[in-house]
Amino acid sequence: MPRTTTLECPGCPPLRALTFDSLGLIKVIEARGEHGGVPKVVERWGDPHSSNCVLAASIDDSQNDP
């Protein structure tokens, strides 16, 4: 079960995160609102099948020496 936390940050843009589940779906979740709000799935990709699940993921966003 995922955990959520609320962080006070007035003027900050909405929080968006890329996540993976045990059925092989890739999801984008987003929290909007005054106090972060409840995260909601805004986009998903893939076919739900447990044999296609993601076991590990790594996203590198470094600008030098990737």
Protein Blocks (a to p, Z undefined) as FASTA:
>chain_A
ZZddddddehiacdddddddfkopacddddedjkopaaddfbdedjddfklpcfbdcddf
bfbhZZ
